[in-house]
Each structure stands twice: as C-alpha cells, then as structure tokens.
Amino acid sequence: MSEQVSFALRERNPDVLTCIANLSNDEVFTPPEVANRMLDTVAEVWSADHGGASLWADSTVRFLDPCAKSGVFLREITRRLTNGLEKEIPDLSARVDHVLSKQVFGIGITNLTSLLARRSVYCSKHANGEHSIARSFDNEDGNIWYKRLEHTWMNGRCTYCGANQRDYDRGEGLETHAYAFIHTSDITARLAELFGGDMQFDVIVGNPPYQLGQSGGEAIGSFAMPIYHKFVEAAKQLEPRCLTMVTPSRWFAGGRGLDDFRRAMLADRRLRSLVDYPDSREVFPGVDIAGGISYFLWDSAWNEKCEVTTVSGGVVRRTLSRYLDDYDILVRYNESVPILKRVLGSSDGGVFESLASQVAPIQPFSLRTNYRGAPSSDDMSDPVLLYQNGGTGFIERGSIPRNIEWVDQWKVFLSATASEHGGQTDKSGTRRVFSRILLGGPGTACTETYLVAGRFSTEAEARNFSAYLRTRFVRHLVSLRTNTQHLYSERFAFVPRLPMDREWTDEMLYKKFGITKDEIAFIDSMIRPLSDGDA
C-alpha cells in the first residue's frame, strides 16, 4: 500500500494531464500549472484570513470540484494535503485515505471525465478497485460522483439550464450534458443527496463547461448559450469560504443572457482577485475562446476592492485594486481606467453624450446579411446602391423596408464584425478593432453586414466622422466594450459624441482629454494605426 501511495503522489515528469487533448472549446481541460496557480491564490488568502495558518495542514477543510474533468484540481489538492498533514497523520496510507474520503469531493460532468478524474485521484477508475490508493470506499464512485441525468423539459427548453429539447433530448448512447450541479432548485439538498449528510464545503474550485451549442431559430446558422455562470451562481449559494473558477472573460462586457450575472459579479465585493488573459491560448494552448479566459477568487470574508491583473503576451501588466462596478461593464485593462474616467468626466458638469446614441441599431434598413441585391441597376426605376456581404448590389428604393429617408443622406458604414476574433491581437500585440469603414453618399443603403455609424447632411461632416473613427483614441474606447466579434451601438458607449466640424486627429483628442504621455504609449501599444487606405 505504501509503495502504491508513494508512486501515485510523487511528482510526475512529464505530467500526463498536460498531454490530454481537449474534448471541445466548451469543455476544456485545465493545465496543471494553471490549477496550481489558482490553488496558490486560495492558500495565500486562507493564510491571510487565518492568522498565517496553512490551508494544507487543516484536516477538517472540505474541497469540492463541481465540474471535474481531468481531476487535476482534486489531484493537486490531494497532493498538497498529503504533504501538509504529515505531522498530524504520520502514517502515509492513513493520511491519504483520510484526505480522499473526508476532504476531497468532485462531480463528474460526463461518464468519460468521471472515470478520468477517478483515475487521476484514486489511481483507479473505480474508487474501491484493487489498485485504488483509497481504502475506505465501498462503492466505485468514491467521492467523485457521476450519474447520467435527463433535462427537465418545458415548452421545448430545460427549466434548469435552458438547453434546447431539439438538440439535447437524446438516446441512451449519447451524453445529455445535463450537469448535476446546476440541474436542481436546491443545491444544498442536491449535495446532501450525492454525498450524504449536511455537506458544507470550505473551498470550491473548478473549470465549468462554458456553453451549450444549439440549433438556431433559422436554417442559416446556430448559436451557443453560455452556462458557466450557472455553476458560479450555484457555488455561491453553497456559501463556501473561498470559491475560485476559470471562466470565459466574455461576461466582462457582453455575452448572451449574461447581463444579470455581470451586474451581480461587478457589484459583489467578495471578489478578491481576478486574473485575465485576453488571449485564451496563453492558458489553453491551441484553444481559441472568443473574449479570452480569466479566473477569479471569491472570498466570503472579503468586502474591499478587487485586485485585477491582466496577463498579455506572457507579460503581467499593471495590477490594480479597484471597485468593479464603477461602470456597467468590467474595464479589462487597468491602464484604461484613468483614461476612461477623464473622458466620461469631460462634460463640464453636464451629461456625457456618447456615440452610442448616434450609431443605428443592427439591420438599419431591415435587410438581413444573406440578402443579395441585383448585380445591375439597368432594369430599375429608382435604384439604390446596396453595400452587402461580399461587395455591392442594387435594390429598388421602394423595396427598402425601413428608414428610406436615410438613403439620400451622407452615411458612414461600419462593418458589423470586429476585425479580430473575440478581441485577440495580431502578431505585434495590437488590434485594429474595425474591419471596414466606408463612406456612403446619397443614394446608398446597406444590409446588416454593416452598421450605419453616422448620418450627415454634408460630405465634409461624413469624412470628418470617418477620420474620427480611424483614430486610435476612438478605437481604444470601443475595444474596452468589445471582447467578442460583434459590433453594435452599445459598443460605442464610452466614445464621446463630438461636433464633426473639423477632422479630428489623435493629437487633438489627446490634448482635449488630457491624455498623458504614458497613456498615449499604452494606447499605441494596444491599437495599431489605421489610415484612409486601410478601410
């Protein structure tokens, strides 16, 4: 037994969990090094809140991973506790058995991952197997529970996670992805049902599934529904001492159905630290997750500012402790906070007027992206030049469903998709933000491939506005609210609406808003130049 335990818990080189291919971009295995950074943060906070005591030397603390996949969190927790409890429980076999039976718990998200997690933690796919390093279990699951669950359907949707019945009402041979931790109206009762008795967990840690892919309402596409926030919400309901989870960073400033979650997170003073990676590939090599990846530490005893850290290009940028709800979204970069404060406070006691009120909603003329205009206007009585996906076409003026009065105005069209996927940077570490900026004269319209960013009575105003959008200053302010690929009016809420009686330049804007040399250098490091010939 001692030899088995020693083999199972000694340092692994190489670590097999660094070599496992991810199931998908939605269920991503956590690299051991990331899991250990998160556990280090928990241990530091625990020590600070408990007079310097070591989390790993406490034999009463309970840990839960409610979304176990590879079992990396539970394995690393077990290793740390086994080392930390050596004085209290000298016998190695007894110590390991105590940790695994009394302190470490998990919930598998699929049958496959539950077996993988048990193999990582117990060194056996069955907790009571011949080669298991635990000796107190009389069942195969041990403390890593998994059972196939079904969704609860109502009007074609799951009442717990919102999954589409058409996609997830599956036969026995397929996973339902009805995750136990979020498919309940009483999470406390659910855990008592799974593990027996009144289960109070001190530390909850994990990397939940990110989304459920679903068929769209139309044949031309599909969409995905985020679910990671439901794991965070359920974990908070258990009132642990500490909670740390990996999530997509999309909730900072967007995400379908995440408005309430964002407001709650930004207002939650128990968020003690947040580490953000704008490029998910820095955390998960080869995995591209729009908007980046982050992990947070939630401390039930904390009621102060949150320490925000951004890691970009392998460099830890400036760390800043700040309240997260100063704005309606989480401003990702700490360097942007003083810039934004100065811009939004520039109205001389008046109300800040943003460009969002000027940018037209999506589908400005009620013409969908898949609409194609005629290739020629030869047979049209009143043709309008149509900017559309892939180029231009023509449409009869009378066939335009909405906002016909805009046709004869000067317009600035802006591609409705950002130039970078999910806010990622190019090889130089900078962003372009806008894909295309087009000047539309009288007699033009567009499909929803473009936004109508501005409408003017003169060509000079339109050209000045086009130049305004090309400035690094404007594109940086837009980028703060753009961590997915889609652009719409809300993305411009931080951009001041200025008179277009002049051609604004970055130099003029920096002077107007008091941007310092260091702040200019920061903006330049984030946003690349964009000339008239670029878009």
TIKETI-772225 format. One record per residue (C-alpha): residue in one letter; z, x, y; residue number from 1. Coordinates in steps of 0.2 Angstrom, whole numbers, plus 5000, padded with zeros to 4 digits. Layout:
# residues N
SITE   residu     zz     xx     yy   num
SITE        A      Z      X      Y   NUM
...
# end
This chain:
# residues 535
SITE   residu     zz     xx     yy   num
SITE        M   5000   5000   5000     1
SITE        S   5005   5014   5012     2
SITE        E   4988   5023   5009     3
SITE        Q   4979   5006   5012     4
SITE        V   4988   5003   5029     5
SITE        S   4985   5021   5035     6
SITE        F   4967   5020   5031     7
SITE        A   4965   5003   5039     8
SITE        L   4974   5008   5055     9
SITE        R   4969   5026   5059    10
SITE        E   4957   5030   5072    11
SITE        R   4939   5026   5067    12
SITE        N   4925   5038   5071    13
SITE        P   4912   5031   5073    14
SITE        D   4919   5013   5075    15
SITE        V   4909   5001   5065    16
SITE        L   4911   4987   5078    17
SITE        T   4901   4997   5091    18
SITE        C   4886   4996   5079    19
SITE        I   4885   4977   5076    20
SITE        A   4870   4968   5083    21
SITE        N   4875   4953   5094    22
SITE        L   4872   4935   5087    23
SITE        S   4863   4930   5104    24
SITE        N   4866   4931   5123    25
SITE        D   4878   4917   5121    26
SITE        E   4890   4924   5108    27
SITE        V   4891   4942   5112    28
SITE        F   4902   4955   5103    29
SITE        T   4915   4964   5114    30
SITE        P   4913   4983   5113    31
SITE        P   4930   4991   5108    32
SITE        E   4931   5001   5124    33
SITE        V   4930   4985   5135    34
SITE        A   4943   4976   5124    35
SITE        N   4954   4991   5126    36
SITE        R   4952   4992   5145    37
SITE        M   4957   4974   5145    38
SITE        L   4972   4977   5134    39
SITE        D   4977   4991   5145    40
SITE        T   4977   4980   5160    41
SITE        V   4988   4967   5151    42
SITE        A   5000   4981   5146    43
SITE        E   5002   4988   5164    44
SITE        V   5005   4970   5171    45
SITE        W   5018   4967   5157    46
SITE        S   5027   4983   5160    47
SITE        A   5027   4980   5179    48
SITE        D   5035   4962   5176    49
SITE        H   5047   4968   5163    50
SITE        G   5056   4982   5171    51
SITE        G   5045   4995   5163    52
SITE        A   5046   4988   5145    53
SITE        S   5032   4991   5133    54
SITE        L   5022   4976   5128    55
SITE        W   5018   4985   5111    56
SITE        A   5036   4988   5107    57
SITE        D   5041   4970   5108    58
SITE        S   5041   4962   5090    59
SITE        T   5043   4944   5097    60
SITE        V   5027   4943   5108    61
SITE        R   5013   4932   5101    62
SITE        F   4995   4935   5104    63
SITE        L   4980   4923   5102    64
SITE        D   4961   4926   5102    65
SITE        P   4955   4908   5103    66
SITE        C   4936   4913   5100    67
SITE        A   4937   4928   5088    68
SITE        K   4920   4935   5083    69
SITE        S   4921   4953   5078    70
SITE        G   4940   4953   5078    71
SITE        V   4940   4968   5090    72
SITE        F   4954   4961   5101    73
SITE        L   4965   4957   5086    74
SITE        R   4962   4973   5078    75
SITE        E   4966   4984   5093    76
SITE        I   4982   4973   5097    77
SITE        T   4987   4976   5079    78
SITE        R   4984   4995   5080    79
SITE        R   4994   4996   5096    80
SITE        L   5009   4985   5090    81
SITE        T   5009   4995   5074    82
SITE        N   5012   5011   5084    83
SITE        G   5024   5003   5096    84
SITE        L   5035   4995   5084    85
SITE        E   5038   5011   5073    86
SITE        K   5056   5013   5079    87
SITE        E   5061   4995   5077    88
SITE        I   5052   4993   5060    89
SITE        P   5051   5011   5052    90
SITE        D   5043   5006   5036    91
SITE        L   5024   5005   5039    92
SITE        S   5020   4992   5026    93
SITE        A   5033   4980   5033    94
SITE        R   5028   4984   5051    95
SITE        V   5010   4980   5048    96
SITE        D   5015   4964   5038    97
SITE        H   5026   4958   5052    98
SITE        V   5013   4961   5065    99
SITE        L   4999   4952   5056   100
SITE        S   5010   4937   5050   101
SITE        K   5021   4935   5065   102
SITE        Q   5012   4941   5081   103
SITE        V   4993   4941   5079   104
SITE        F   4983   4925   5078   105
SITE        G   4965   4920   5080   106
SITE        I   4952   4906   5079   107
SITE        G   4935   4910   5072   108
SITE        I   4920   4902   5081   109
SITE        T   4909   4902   5066   110
SITE        N   4912   4904   5047   111
SITE        L   4902   4921   5048   112
SITE        T   4913   4928   5063   113
SITE        S   4929   4922   5055   114
SITE        L   4925   4932   5039   115
SITE        L   4920   4947   5050   116
SITE        A   4936   4945   5061   117
SITE        R   4947   4945   5045   118
SITE        R   4938   4960   5038   119
SITE        S   4942   4969   5054   120
SITE        V   4960   4964   5055   121
SITE        Y   4966   4962   5037   122
SITE        C   4953   4974   5029   123
SITE        S   4948   4960   5018   124
SITE        K   4938   4944   5021   125
SITE        H   4952   4935   5013   126
SITE        A   4970   4937   5021   127
SITE        N   4978   4936   5004   128
SITE        G   4965   4946   4995   129
SITE        E   4968   4961   4984   130
SITE        H   4964   4974   4997   131
SITE        S   4972   4965   5012   132
SITE        I   4984   4975   5022   133
SITE        A   4995   4959   5024   134
SITE        R   5006   4954   5011   135
SITE        S   5014   4938   5017   136
SITE        F   5000   4926   5017   137
SITE        D   4997   4913   5003   138
SITE        N   4980   4907   5010   139
SITE        E   4963   4915   5013   140
SITE        D   4963   4912   5032   141
SITE        G   4979   4920   5036   142
SITE        N   4982   4919   5055   143
SITE        I   4963   4919   5058   144
SITE        W   4959   4901   5056   145
SITE        Y   4942   4893   5054   146
SITE        K   4935   4876   5048   147
SITE        R   4919   4868   5052   148
SITE        L   4921   4854   5064   149
SITE        E   4910   4840   5070   150
SITE        H   4906   4835   5088   151
SITE        T   4913   4818   5094   152
SITE        W   4898   4808   5100   153
SITE        M   4897   4795   5113   154
SITE        N   4881   4790   5122   155
SITE        G   4872   4805   5114   156
SITE        R   4885   4818   5121   157
SITE        C   4900   4826   5114   158
SITE        T   4915   4820   5123   159
SITE        Y   4923   4837   5122   160
SITE        C   4910   4850   5126   161
SITE        G   4895   4839   5132   162
SITE        A   4883   4845   5118   163
SITE        N   4868   4835   5116   164
SITE        Q   4868   4825   5100   165
SITE        R   4849   4828   5098   166
SITE        D   4852   4846   5096   167
SITE        Y   4869   4848   5088   168
SITE        D   4871   4833   5076   169
SITE        R   4867   4845   5061   170
SITE        G   4867   4845   5042   171
SITE        E   4880   4855   5032   172
SITE        G   4869   4870   5031   173
SITE        L   4870   4874   5050   174
SITE        E   4884   4878   5062   175
SITE        T   4888   4864   5073   176
SITE        H   4896   4875   5087   177
SITE        A   4910   4863   5089   178
SITE        Y   4923   4875   5093   179
SITE        A   4941   4870   5088   180
SITE        F   4949   4877   5104   181
SITE        I   4940   4865   5116   182
SITE        H   4937   4850   5104   183
SITE        T   4954   4842   5107   184
SITE        S   4963   4832   5120   185
SITE        D   4979   4840   5117   186
SITE        I   4978   4859   5114   187
SITE        T   4996   4862   5111   188
SITE        A   4996   4849   5097   189
SITE        R   4979   4857   5090   190
SITE        L   4988   4874   5089   191
SITE        A   5003   4867   5080   192
SITE        E   4991   4859   5068   193
SITE        L   4982   4875   5065   194
SITE        F   4996   4887   5063   195
SITE        G   5011   4876   5060   196
SITE        G   5026   4873   5071   197
SITE        D   5028   4875   5090   198
SITE        M   5016   4889   5094   199
SITE        Q   5020   4897   5111   200
SITE        F   5008   4912   5114   201
SITE        D   5013   4925   5127   202
SITE        V   4996   4933   5128   203
SITE        I   4979   4925   5126   204
SITE        V   4964   4936   5126   205
SITE        G   4945   4934   5121   206
SITE        N   4927   4933   5125   207
SITE        P   4922   4915   5123   208
SITE        P   4904   4908   5119   209
SITE        Y   4895   4907   5135   210
SITE        Q   4884   4892   5134   211
SITE        L   4875   4879   5123   212
SITE        G   4857   4878   5123   213
SITE        Q   4850   4861   5124   214
SITE        S   4833   4852   5125   215
SITE        G   4828   4847   5142   216
SITE        G   4825   4829   5148   217
SITE        E   4807   4833   5149   218
SITE        A   4795   4841   5137   219
SITE        I   4791   4856   5148   220
SITE        G   4807   4865   5147   221
SITE        S   4825   4867   5142   222
SITE        F   4842   4871   5150   223
SITE        A   4858   4878   5144   224
SITE        M   4875   4871   5148   225
SITE        P   4890   4883   5151   226
SITE        I   4905   4881   5140   227
SITE        Y   4915   4897   5143   228
SITE        H   4925   4889   5157   229
SITE        K   4932   4876   5145   230
SITE        F   4940   4890   5135   231
SITE        V   4948   4897   5151   232
SITE        E   4955   4879   5156   233
SITE        A   4962   4876   5138   234
SITE        A   4970   4893   5138   235
SITE        K   4979   4890   5155   236
SITE        Q   4985   4873   5148   237
SITE        L   4995   4883   5135   238
SITE        E   5005   4892   5149   239
SITE        P   5004   4909   5142   240
SITE        R   5012   4924   5151   241
SITE        C   4996   4933   5153   242
SITE        L   4978   4927   5150   243
SITE        T   4963   4939   5150   244
SITE        M   4945   4934   5146   245
SITE        V   4927   4940   5148   246
SITE        T   4915   4928   5156   247
SITE        P   4898   4927   5164   248
SITE        S   4900   4930   5183   249
SITE        R   4889   4916   5187   250
SITE        W   4904   4905   5191   251
SITE        F   4907   4915   5207   252
SITE        A   4893   4906   5216   253
SITE        G   4883   4894   5205   254
SITE        G   4881   4888   5188   255
SITE        R   4878   4870   5182   256
SITE        G   4893   4860   5181   257
SITE        L   4905   4874   5187   258
SITE        D   4909   4868   5204   259
SITE        D   4926   4861   5199   260
SITE        F   4930   4876   5189   261
SITE        R   4925   4888   5203   262
SITE        R   4936   4879   5215   263
SITE        A   4951   4880   5203   264
SITE        M   4949   4898   5200   265
SITE        L   4947   4903   5218   266
SITE        A   4962   4893   5223   267
SITE        D   4973   4900   5208   268
SITE        R   4985   4913   5215   269
SITE        R   4989   4918   5197   270
SITE        L   4973   4928   5196   271
SITE        R   4980   4945   5197   272
SITE        S   4964   4956   5195   273
SITE        L   4945   4954   5192   274
SITE        V   4933   4967   5187   275
SITE        D   4915   4963   5189   276
SITE        Y   4899   4970   5183   277
SITE        P   4884   4964   5192   278
SITE        D   4873   4971   5178   279
SITE        S   4879   4964   5161   280
SITE        R   4870   4979   5152   281
SITE        E   4884   4990   5158   282
SITE        V   4896   4981   5147   283
SITE        F   4885   4975   5134   284
SITE        P   4871   4987   5131   285
SITE        G   4854   4979   5129   286
SITE        V   4861   4961   5133   287
SITE        D   4854   4954   5149   288
SITE        I   4865   4940   5156   289
SITE        A   4860   4932   5172   290
SITE        G   4873   4935   5186   291
SITE        G   4882   4949   5177   292
SITE        I   4898   4949   5167   293
SITE        S   4917   4950   5173   294
SITE        Y   4934   4949   5165   295
SITE        F   4950   4943   5174   296
SITE        L   4968   4945   5171   297
SITE        W   4978   4929   5174   298
SITE        D   4997   4932   5176   299
SITE        S   5008   4916   5176   300
SITE        A   5021   4925   5187   301
SITE        W   5009   4931   5200   302
SITE        N   5007   4922   5217   303
SITE        E   4998   4935   5228   304
SITE        K   4981   4942   5232   305
SITE        C   4969   4946   5218   306
SITE        E   4963   4964   5216   307
SITE        V   4944   4963   5215   308
SITE        T   4934   4978   5208   309
SITE        T   4915   4980   5206   310
SITE        V   4908   4992   5194   311
SITE        S   4889   4995   5198   312
SITE        G   4878   5009   5191   313
SITE        G   4893   5017   5182   314
SITE        V   4902   5019   5198   315
SITE        V   4918   5009   5203   316
SITE        R   4915   5003   5220   317
SITE        R   4929   4999   5233   318
SITE        T   4944   4990   5226   319
SITE        L   4952   4977   5237   320
SITE        S   4966   4964   5236   321
SITE        R   4961   4948   5244   322
SITE        Y   4963   4929   5243   323
SITE        L   4948   4922   5233   324
SITE        D   4947   4905   5242   325
SITE        D   4943   4911   5259   326
SITE        Y   4925   4905   5256   327
SITE        D   4918   4891   5245   328
SITE        I   4911   4905   5233   329
SITE        L   4918   4921   5227   330
SITE        V   4910   4935   5238   331
SITE        R   4906   4948   5225   332
SITE        Y   4906   4964   5235   333
SITE        N   4922   4969   5244   334
SITE        E   4911   4979   5257   335
SITE        S   4903   4962   5261   336
SITE        V   4919   4953   5266   337
SITE        P   4922   4961   5284   338
SITE        I   4903   4959   5287   339
SITE        L   4904   4940   5282   340
SITE        K   4920   4937   5292   341
SITE        R   4912   4944   5308   342
SITE        V   4896   4934   5305   343
SITE        L   4904   4917   5302   344
SITE        G   4916   4920   5316   345
SITE        S   4902   4924   5329   346
SITE        S   4900   4906   5336   347
SITE        D   4912   4909   5351   348
SITE        G   4924   4896   5346   349
SITE        G   4910   4884   5341   350
SITE        V   4905   4878   5324   351
SITE        F   4895   4891   5314   352
SITE        E   4877   4884   5311   353
SITE        S   4869   4891   5295   354
SITE        L   4851   4892   5290   355
SITE        A   4856   4880   5275   356
SITE        S   4853   4865   5287   357
SITE        Q   4835   4871   5290   358
SITE        V   4829   4875   5273   359
SITE        A   4822   4860   5265   360
SITE        P   4828   4854   5248   361
SITE        I   4819   4858   5232   362
SITE        Q   4802   4848   5229   363
SITE        P   4799   4847   5248   364
SITE        F   4783   4837   5245   365
SITE        S   4789   4829   5229   366
SITE        L   4776   4839   5219   367
SITE        R   4783   4847   5203   368
SITE        T   4779   4865   5198   369
SITE        N   4767   4860   5185   370
SITE        Y   4756   4850   5197   371
SITE        R   4739   4858   5200   372
SITE        G   4729   4855   5215   373
SITE        A   4710   4854   5214   374
SITE        P   4701   4870   5214   375
SITE        S   4689   4864   5228   376
SITE        S   4690   4853   5243   377
SITE        D   4672   4848   5243   378
SITE        D   4674   4830   5237   379
SITE        M   4690   4827   5248   380
SITE        S   4690   4816   5264   381
SITE        D   4706   4824   5271   382
SITE        P   4710   4840   5261   383
SITE        V   4727   4849   5262   384
SITE        L   4728   4867   5256   385
SITE        L   4742   4867   5242   386
SITE        Y   4752   4883   5238   387
SITE        Q   4756   4881   5220   388
SITE        N   4761   4891   5205   389
SITE        G   4748   4905   5202   390
SITE        G   4739   4903   5219   391
SITE        T   4732   4889   5229   392
SITE        G   4723   4872   5227   393
SITE        F   4719   4857   5237   394
SITE        I   4726   4839   5237   395
SITE        E   4721   4824   5247   396
SITE        R   4733   4821   5262   397
SITE        G   4736   4803   5256   398
SITE        S   4741   4809   5239   399
SITE        I   4756   4819   5245   400
SITE        P   4771   4808   5240   401
SITE        R   4784   4814   5254   402
SITE        N   4785   4822   5271   403
SITE        I   4767   4821   5275   404
SITE        E   4772   4824   5294   405
SITE        W   4776   4842   5289   406
SITE        V   4758   4845   5284   407
SITE        D   4752   4849   5302   408
SITE        Q   4767   4860   5307   409
SITE        W   4769   4878   5305   410
SITE        K   4779   4882   5290   411
SITE        V   4787   4897   5281   412
SITE        F   4786   4895   5262   413
SITE        L   4798   4905   5252   414
SITE        S   4797   4907   5233   415
SITE        A   4810   4896   5224   416
SITE        T   4815   4910   5212   417
SITE        A   4823   4926   5217   418
SITE        S   4814   4942   5214   419
SITE        E   4827   4949   5202   420
SITE        H   4833   4941   5187   421
SITE        G   4851   4935   5190   422
SITE        G   4854   4947   5204   423
SITE        Q   4850   4963   5195   424
SITE        T   4845   4978   5204   425
SITE        D   4829   4989   5202   426
SITE        K   4829   5007   5196   427
SITE        S   4835   5013   5213   428
SITE        G   4850   5001   5213   429
SITE        T   4843   4990   5227   430
SITE        R   4837   4971   5227   431
SITE        R   4823   4963   5236   432
SITE        V   4830   4946   5234   433
SITE        F   4815   4936   5240   434
SITE        S   4799   4936   5229   435
SITE        R   4786   4929   5241   436
SITE        I   4787   4924   5259   437
SITE        L   4771   4915   5265   438
SITE        L   4766   4909   5282   439
SITE        G   4758   4891   5281   440
SITE        G   4748   4885   5295   441
SITE        P   4744   4867   5300   442
SITE        G   4736   4858   5285   443
SITE        T   4746   4865   5271   444
SITE        A   4759   4859   5259   445
SITE        C   4767   4866   5243   446
SITE        T   4773   4862   5226   447
SITE        E   4792   4865   5221   448
SITE        T   4787   4883   5216   449
SITE        Y   4791   4886   5235   450
SITE        L   4804   4881   5247   451
SITE        V   4800   4876   5265   452
SITE        A   4812   4888   5273   453
SITE        G   4807   4883   5291   454
SITE        R   4796   4872   5301   455
SITE        F   4790   4876   5318   456
SITE        S   4778   4869   5332   457
SITE        T   4771   4886   5336   458
SITE        E   4764   4901   5326   459
SITE        A   4774   4913   5336   460
SITE        E   4790   4905   5330   461
SITE        A   4785   4904   5312   462
SITE        R   4780   4923   5312   463
SITE        N   4797   4927   5320   464
SITE        F   4806   4917   5307   465
SITE        S   4796   4926   5293   466
SITE        A   4801   4943   5301   467
SITE        Y   4819   4936   5301   468
SITE        L   4819   4933   5283   469
SITE        R   4812   4950   5279   470
SITE        T   4827   4959   5287   471
SITE        R   4840   4967   5276   472
SITE        F   4853   4958   5285   473
SITE        V   4847   4941   5281   474
SITE        R   4843   4945   5263   475
SITE        H   4860   4953   5260   476
SITE        L   4869   4937   5266   477
SITE        V   4858   4927   5254   478
SITE        S   4861   4939   5240   479
SITE        L   4880   4935   5242   480
SITE        R   4877   4917   5236   481
SITE        T   4863   4922   5223   482
SITE        N   4868   4928   5206   483
SITE        T   4855   4918   5197   484
SITE        Q   4837   4917   5199   485
SITE        H   4835   4901   5208   486
SITE        L   4835   4899   5227   487
SITE        Y   4839   4883   5236   488
SITE        S   4846   4878   5253   489
SITE        E   4864   4882   5249   490
SITE        R   4860   4900   5246   491
SITE        F   4857   4902   5265   492
SITE        A   4874   4895   5270   493
SITE        F   4880   4912   5276   494
SITE        V   4864   4916   5286   495
SITE        P   4866   4911   5305   496
SITE        R   4853   4900   5312   497
SITE        L   4846   4909   5327   498
SITE        P   4833   4905   5340   499
SITE        M   4816   4911   5335   500
SITE        D   4810   4915   5352   501
SITE        R   4809   4934   5348   502
SITE        E   4805   4944   5332   503
SITE        W   4822   4949   5325   504
SITE        T   4825   4966   5318   505
SITE        D   4839   4973   5308   506
SITE        E   4844   4984   5323   507
SITE        M   4845   4969   5334   508
SITE        L   4855   4959   5321   509
SITE        Y   4867   4974   5318   510
SITE        K   4871   4976   5336   511
SITE        K   4873   4957   5339   512
SITE        F   4885   4955   5325   513
SITE        G   4894   4972   5327   514
SITE        I   4889   4979   5310   515
SITE        T   4897   4997   5309   516
SITE        K   4888   5012   5303   517
SITE        D   4897   5012   5286   518
SITE        E   4892   4993   5284   519
SITE        I   4874   4997   5288   520
SITE        A   4874   5011   5275   521
SITE        F   4881   4998   5262   522
SITE        I   4868   4985   5266   523
SITE        D   4854   4999   5265   524
SITE        S   4861   5004   5248   525
SITE        M   4860   4986   5241   526
SITE        I   4844   4979   5249   527
SITE        R   4828   4988   5250   528
SITE        P   4816   4987   5264   529
SITE        L   4803   4973   5265   530
SITE        S   4788   4975   5276   531
SITE        D   4774   4962   5280   532
SITE        G   4763   4968   5266   533
SITE        D   4777   4966   5253   534
SITE        A   4776   4947   5253   535
# end
